[in-house]
């Protein structure tokens, strides 16, 4: 299981440059004019995890298969998108299909790159994006509630639940707040997700700064971080220009370049980590001579459902999971050592898989 993150923002904020760097391709045309990304570009990238390499080295794995993450570079949004301005309708349809939103905000000055509104104000940019998504949700809710009238008269239970949730979302939006702030009960969680409202998607603010501000940020990114704190949201500081340069280097050159820039790691790593936290994702591993592989699950996933990520038969016929923590696997130099040291546990259906667990599933075919 991976997840799909939409890269959104106003035109000319560095979305496509960042996308190109992340996916190490030139699939998204980066140019100094609005709407240079007409169709959403999709990039499937490997999730960097140094733990996987260490596990593979100990097990002598012939193949290393990392977890995957999908980025979608979506056409630039402008004011009026909810009413079809620019590429508004297409933008809103594409963003609806993502799991989370990375709002790229311009936090740099450059006279050679025009801003669609003629000024550098990342807070105003974020408000523009949020407002357009809220307006689109309100319009969608009004239409959907009108279509439910007949079913409500017939006391349709599902329609009643849907209308109640739509009403709660509508009230929140009319108060000028995104629908993700609605408190949803466990009983309503599935129905709430099915509404697919744009403003229920978790948001990560990506501050695109100049090269000199990549390590510490600047006055623009500081304002975004303050806004994010007030919202309980997360931020990542990235220089899309640096990331694009790094993407053209080999591993050794990239490490040297990062050191020269005062950076401990590439922005991709920080962005993925923030994305994982945003969606409550974590990783477990399967390791053997044939392959070492990383699997993505949501935090709190029980062992049978974690097994189901590999194959549905694993979940249906689940018997038990032989489990070694990552630290124990490394300390004991592999599975045999972990067994001899009594560090391998046998876990049943109620076990909640932890980040870094090395698992071997037994199941009935």
Backbone torsions as a table, in degrees:
resi	resn	phi	psi	omega
1	UNK	NA	123.9	172.5
2	UNK	-114.0	-160.7	172.2
3	UNK	-149.2	162.4	-174.7
4	UNK	-112.0	120.3	179.4
5	UNK	-112.5	124.7	178.0
6	UNK	-85.0	129.4	175.7
7	UNK	-94.6	111.5	-175.2
8	UNK	-125.5	164.3	178.6
9	UNK	163.7	173.7	175.5
10	UNK	-70.1	164.6	177.0
11	UNK	-60.5	146.9	173.9
12	UNK	64.0	36.6	175.2
13	UNK	-105.8	-4.1	178.2
14	UNK	104.9	14.9	-179.1
15	UNK	-59.5	-52.8	-175.5
16	UNK	-69.0	-34.6	175.6
17	UNK	-61.5	-44.2	178.8
18	UNK	-64.6	-43.3	179.6
19	UNK	-60.3	-45.2	179.2
20	UNK	-58.6	-41.9	-179.1
21	UNK	-67.2	-43.3	-177.5
22	UNK	-64.9	-40.0	-176.2
23	UNK	-96.4	-3.0	-179.4
24	UNK	53.0	40.7	176.0
25	UNK	-135.0	170.8	173.2
26	UNK	-111.2	29.9	-175.8
27	UNK	-64.0	-34.4	179.5
28	UNK	-95.9	119.8	-178.6
29	UNK	-72.3	118.3	177.9
30	UNK	-96.2	116.2	-178.0
31	UNK	-146.4	158.4	-174.4
32	UNK	-88.6	59.4	171.9
33	UNK	-157.6	151.2	-177.2
34	UNK	-61.6	149.8	172.9
35	UNK	63.7	29.3	177.8
36	UNK	-69.2	-18.2	174.0
37	UNK	-100.9	97.7	-174.7
38	UNK	-84.7	-46.5	176.5
39	UNK	-104.6	145.6	179.9
40	UNK	-66.2	124.0	176.9
41	UNK	-86.8	136.2	-177.7
42	UNK	-114.9	127.9	178.5
43	UNK	-124.9	125.6	178.8
44	UNK	-101.7	115.1	-174.0
45	UNK	-120.6	154.8	176.9
46	UNK	-77.3	140.9	176.9
47	UNK	-85.6	114.5	-179.0
48	UNK	-67.6	128.8	179.6
49	UNK	-150.3	101.5	-177.3
50	UNK	-60.2	-21.8	178.8
51	UNK	-62.0	-36.1	-177.1
52	UNK	-64.1	-41.2	179.2
53	UNK	-63.9	-39.9	179.8
54	UNK	-66.8	-40.5	178.2
55	UNK	-64.2	-44.0	-179.2
56	UNK	-63.5	-38.2	-179.9
57	UNK	-63.9	-41.4	-179.9
58	UNK	-68.6	-41.5	-176.7
59	UNK	-83.2	-10.0	-176.5
60	UNK	65.9	34.7	-177.2
61	UNK	-65.2	133.5	-179.7
62	UNK	-73.5	-27.5	-176.3
63	UNK	-134.1	141.9	176.2
64	UNK	-115.8	122.4	-177.3
65	UNK	-122.3	102.9	-179.2
66	UNK	-76.1	166.8	172.0
67	UNK	-68.9	162.5	-178.4
68	UNK	-120.4	153.1	177.7
69	UNK	-138.3	139.5	-176.6
70	UNK	-109.4	128.2	173.5
71	UNK	-107.9	140.5	177.0
72	UNK	-122.7	117.9	178.6
73	UNK	-89.0	113.2	-171.7
74	UNK	-107.7	142.8	-176.7
75	UNK	-50.8	144.8	-177.2
76	UNK	-59.3	140.4	-178.8
77	UNK	-98.4	146.8	175.0
78	UNK	-131.9	167.4	175.6
79	UNK	-57.5	135.9	-179.1
80	UNK	93.8	3.9	-179.5
81	UNK	-58.7	-36.4	-179.3
82	UNK	-64.6	-19.9	177.5
83	UNK	-103.5	10.9	176.7
84	UNK	94.6	6.1	178.8
85	UNK	-65.8	150.4	-179.0
86	UNK	59.7	-125.8	175.8
87	UNK	-109.9	34.5	-171.6
88	UNK	-50.6	-53.6	-176.1
89	UNK	-60.6	-40.5	179.8
90	UNK	-67.9	-42.0	178.4
91	UNK	-56.6	-49.5	-175.4
92	UNK	-66.6	-36.3	178.7
93	UNK	-67.0	-40.2	-178.4
94	UNK	-69.4	-38.5	-177.7
95	UNK	-70.9	-26.7	-179.6
96	UNK	-62.9	-25.2	-175.7
97	UNK	-87.7	-1.3	-178.3
98	UNK	-95.4	161.9	178.9
99	UNK	-88.1	-29.1	-177.7
100	UNK	-151.0	164.0	-177.2
101	UNK	-120.3	125.4	171.1
102	UNK	-101.8	106.6	179.3
103	UNK	-85.5	110.2	177.4
104	UNK	-84.4	121.2	-177.9
105	UNK	-114.2	132.8	-179.0
106	UNK	-74.3	115.5	179.7
107	UNK	-121.8	38.2	179.0
108	UNK	-143.3	155.2	176.0
109	UNK	-107.0	135.6	178.0
110	UNK	-160.9	109.7	-177.2
111	UNK	-64.4	-20.2	-178.5
112	UNK	-82.7	-12.3	180.0
113	UNK	-117.7	111.8	-175.5
114	UNK	-74.4	148.5	173.7
115	UNK	-101.8	139.2	-174.9
116	UNK	-58.7	-28.5	179.1
117	UNK	-105.6	7.3	175.0
118	UNK	71.5	21.6	178.3
119	UNK	-157.1	159.5	178.6
120	UNK	-104.9	106.9	-178.7
121	UNK	-151.9	87.4	-175.5
122	UNK	-61.3	-30.2	179.1
123	UNK	-66.8	-45.4	178.1
124	UNK	-63.1	-38.3	178.2
125	UNK	-61.4	-45.2	-180.0
126	UNK	-62.8	-39.6	179.2
127	UNK	-66.0	-36.5	177.4
128	UNK	-62.1	-47.4	-179.8
129	UNK	-61.7	-48.8	-178.1
130	UNK	-61.9	-42.0	-179.3
131	UNK	-62.1	-43.9	-179.1
132	UNK	-65.3	-38.0	178.5
133	UNK	-68.4	-38.6	179.0
134	UNK	-66.6	-42.0	178.5
135	UNK	-63.9	-39.8	178.3
136	UNK	-64.6	-40.6	178.3
137	UNK	-64.5	-42.9	179.8
138	UNK	-60.2	-43.9	179.0
139	UNK	-63.1	-42.5	179.1
140	UNK	-63.3	-42.7	-178.5
141	UNK	-63.8	-44.6	-178.9
142	UNK	-60.4	-42.6	178.9
143	UNK	-65.5	-42.8	-176.0
144	UNK	-70.1	-37.9	178.4
145	UNK	-67.5	-35.4	177.4
146	UNK	-65.1	-35.9	-179.9
147	UNK	-74.3	-14.6	-178.5
148	UNK	-89.2	-9.1	-173.1
149	UNK	-53.6	-47.4	-177.5
150	UNK	-62.6	-44.3	179.9
151	UNK	-66.2	-34.5	178.8
152	UNK	-65.5	-37.7	177.6
153	UNK	-64.1	-26.7	178.7
154	UNK	-91.1	11.3	178.4
155	UNK	57.3	37.0	177.0
156	UNK	-69.3	118.1	-174.7
157	UNK	-62.6	-42.5	-179.3
158	UNK	-64.8	-40.9	178.9
159	UNK	-65.7	-36.8	178.9
160	UNK	-63.9	-43.4	178.0
161	UNK	-63.5	-45.2	-178.6
162	UNK	-62.5	-43.9	-179.0
163	UNK	-65.6	-39.3	179.1
164	UNK	-62.3	-44.1	179.8
165	UNK	-68.4	-39.4	177.7
166	UNK	-63.7	-37.4	178.9
167	UNK	-64.9	-40.6	178.6
168	UNK	-64.8	-41.6	178.2
169	UNK	-65.2	-41.7	-179.6
170	UNK	-61.4	-42.7	179.8
171	UNK	-62.4	-43.5	179.8
172	UNK	-62.5	-44.0	-178.7
173	UNK	-66.9	-39.0	179.2
174	UNK	-67.7	-21.9	174.4
175	UNK	-83.5	3.2	177.8
176	UNK	82.3	22.1	-178.8
177	UNK	-123.4	148.7	-179.9
178	UNK	-68.4	152.8	-176.9
179	UNK	-65.5	-19.1	-179.8
180	UNK	-65.8	-12.7	178.8
181	UNK	-83.8	-6.9	176.6
182	UNK	-68.2	132.5	176.6
183	UNK	-82.7	118.8	-175.0
184	UNK	-112.6	131.8	179.5
185	UNK	-75.0	162.7	179.1
186	UNK	-60.7	-34.9	-179.3
187	UNK	-67.3	-28.4	-177.4
188	UNK	-97.4	-4.4	-171.3
189	UNK	-56.7	-45.8	-177.5
190	UNK	-65.7	-45.6	-179.8
191	UNK	-65.4	-36.3	178.8
192	UNK	-63.3	-44.1	179.9
193	UNK	-63.3	-35.6	-178.6
194	UNK	-66.9	-18.5	178.8
195	UNK	-66.7	-26.9	177.8
196	UNK	52.9	43.5	176.5
197	UNK	-74.6	142.5	-175.5
198	UNK	-65.0	-38.0	-174.9
199	UNK	-86.5	7.3	171.5
200	UNK	-88.8	-12.5	-177.7
201	UNK	-73.4	135.8	178.0
202	UNK	-64.9	146.9	-174.8
203	UNK	-119.8	136.8	173.4
204	UNK	-119.8	125.8	178.8
205	UNK	-89.5	122.6	179.3
206	UNK	-107.1	111.1	-179.3
207	UNK	-86.7	109.4	178.7
208	UNK	-89.0	106.3	-174.4
209	UNK	-108.1	169.9	174.8
210	UNK	-72.1	165.3	-175.9
211	UNK	-56.6	-40.7	-177.0
212	UNK	-68.9	-15.4	-177.9
213	UNK	-106.7	7.1	-173.5
214	UNK	-63.0	-32.0	-176.3
215	UNK	-82.7	-42.8	-173.2
216	UNK	-114.0	-11.4	-175.3
217	UNK	85.2	-172.8	-179.9
218	UNK	-147.1	-169.8	-176.6
219	UNK	-63.2	-33.5	179.2
220	UNK	-68.4	-47.8	-178.5
221	UNK	-67.1	-30.3	177.9
222	UNK	-62.9	-38.8	178.3
223	UNK	-66.4	-38.3	178.9
224	UNK	-66.1	-42.1	179.7
225	UNK	-62.6	-37.9	177.7
226	UNK	-65.2	-43.1	177.5
227	UNK	-61.7	-42.6	-178.4
228	UNK	-64.8	-39.8	178.2
229	UNK	-60.2	-42.1	179.7
230	UNK	-63.9	-31.5	-178.7
231	UNK	-89.9	-11.3	-173.4
232	UNK	73.6	25.7	-179.3
233	UNK	-101.1	174.8	-178.6
234	UNK	-112.5	156.4	176.6
235	UNK	-132.4	154.4	173.6
236	UNK	-134.8	132.7	177.1
237	UNK	-98.3	123.2	-177.2
238	UNK	-140.2	142.5	168.2
239	UNK	-103.3	106.7	-178.0
240	UNK	-58.7	-33.6	-180.0
241	UNK	-64.6	-43.7	177.5
242	UNK	-64.1	-44.4	-178.8
243	UNK	-61.1	-36.8	178.5
244	UNK	-65.9	-40.3	178.6
245	UNK	-66.1	-42.7	179.9
246	UNK	-61.4	-37.1	-176.0
247	UNK	-63.7	-18.1	-179.4
248	UNK	-93.1	-1.7	-175.7
249	UNK	-104.3	157.8	172.5
250	UNK	-79.8	174.1	-172.1
251	UNK	-58.0	-44.6	-177.6
252	UNK	-66.6	-43.8	179.2
253	UNK	-65.0	-39.1	-179.3
254	UNK	-63.8	-41.9	180.0
255	UNK	-63.6	-41.6	179.3
256	UNK	-65.5	-42.0	-179.3
257	UNK	-63.6	-43.8	179.1
258	UNK	-60.8	-41.6	179.0
259	UNK	-61.2	-41.7	179.5
260	UNK	-64.7	-30.6	-179.3
261	UNK	-87.8	-1.2	-179.8
262	UNK	76.5	24.6	-178.3
263	UNK	-110.7	137.4	-179.0
264	UNK	-82.3	-26.8	-177.6
265	UNK	-154.5	164.7	179.3
266	UNK	-71.5	154.2	179.9
267	UNK	-62.1	-29.6	179.2
268	UNK	-57.0	-44.8	-179.3
269	UNK	-60.5	-44.7	-179.1
270	UNK	-67.1	-38.4	-179.5
271	UNK	-66.0	-42.9	179.1
272	UNK	-66.2	-42.1	179.0
273	UNK	-60.7	-42.7	178.9
274	UNK	-65.6	-37.9	177.9
275	UNK	-65.4	-39.5	177.5
276	UNK	-62.0	-43.8	179.5
277	UNK	-65.1	-37.3	-179.3
278	UNK	-60.1	-39.4	-176.5
279	UNK	-105.5	12.5	178.5
280	UNK	55.6	47.4	-179.9
281	UNK	-100.0	154.0	173.6
282	UNK	-149.2	174.5	-172.2
283	UNK	-123.6	137.7	166.3
284	UNK	-123.4	166.9	-173.2
285	UNK	-126.4	148.9	164.7
286	UNK	-118.9	132.2	-171.6
287	UNK	-134.8	134.5	176.6
288	UNK	-165.9	-179.9	-179.1
289	UNK	-61.4	-33.2	-177.6
290	UNK	-73.0	-49.3	-177.7
291	UNK	-156.6	154.1	169.2
292	UNK	-114.9	127.0	-171.7
293	UNK	-137.0	141.4	177.1
294	UNK	-102.2	138.9	-180.0
295	UNK	-125.8	139.0	-178.5
296	UNK	-102.2	132.6	176.7
297	UNK	-136.0	166.1	173.4
298	UNK	-82.4	143.8	178.6
299	UNK	-56.4	135.1	-179.9
300	UNK	93.4	5.4	-179.0
301	UNK	-73.7	132.7	177.9
302	UNK	-77.0	157.9	-174.4
303	UNK	-53.9	-46.0	-179.2
304	UNK	-60.4	-40.4	179.9
305	UNK	-70.5	-33.9	175.9
306	UNK	-64.3	-40.0	177.4
307	UNK	-63.8	-34.2	-179.3
308	UNK	-65.7	-19.3	176.3
309	UNK	-65.1	-31.9	178.5
310	UNK	-76.7	-49.0	179.7
311	UNK	-163.1	141.4	-179.9
312	UNK	-57.9	-32.6	179.6
313	UNK	-64.6	-31.6	179.4
314	UNK	-64.0	-37.9	-179.6
315	UNK	-75.3	-45.3	-177.4
316	UNK	-63.9	-39.1	-176.7
317	UNK	-103.7	19.9	-174.8
318	UNK	-55.0	130.7	175.1
319	UNK	-110.5	-56.8	179.7
320	UNK	-162.7	169.1	178.4
321	UNK	-125.7	119.8	173.5
322	UNK	-80.0	122.1	-166.8
323	UNK	-125.4	132.1	173.9
324	UNK	-131.8	132.6	176.2
325	UNK	-69.6	156.1	179.0
326	UNK	-57.1	-47.2	-177.7
327	UNK	-60.6	-40.4	179.9
328	UNK	-68.8	-38.1	179.5
329	UNK	-61.0	-44.0	-180.0
330	UNK	-68.3	-47.3	-176.8
331	UNK	-63.5	-33.7	-177.6
332	UNK	-95.5	5.4	177.5
333	UNK	59.2	41.4	173.4
334	UNK	116.0	-178.0	-174.7
335	UNK	-63.9	-44.9	-178.3
336	UNK	-61.4	-46.5	179.4
337	UNK	-62.6	-38.2	179.6
338	UNK	-65.8	-39.8	177.6
339	UNK	-63.1	-47.0	-178.2
340	UNK	-63.3	-31.0	-179.1
341	UNK	-88.1	1.6	-179.4
342	UNK	72.0	26.3	-177.9
343	UNK	-98.0	-2.6	174.6
344	UNK	-90.9	127.9	179.6
345	UNK	-110.1	150.7	173.5
346	UNK	-104.5	116.8	-176.5
347	UNK	-114.1	146.5	-178.5
348	UNK	-100.9	-159.9	-172.6
349	UNK	-66.6	-23.0	-176.7
350	UNK	-90.6	-2.9	-177.5
351	UNK	-69.3	133.5	175.3
352	UNK	-94.5	118.6	-177.3
353	UNK	-65.9	138.0	-179.3
354	UNK	-105.8	153.6	177.8
355	UNK	-59.4	129.3	178.7
356	UNK	91.8	-4.9	177.8
357	UNK	-59.1	138.4	171.4
358	UNK	-102.8	118.0	-169.9
359	UNK	-120.7	146.9	169.6
360	UNK	-131.4	118.2	-174.8
361	UNK	-94.6	137.5	170.4
362	UNK	-110.9	135.2	-175.2
363	UNK	-151.4	159.8	174.3
364	UNK	-88.5	127.5	-179.7
365	UNK	-69.8	NA	NA
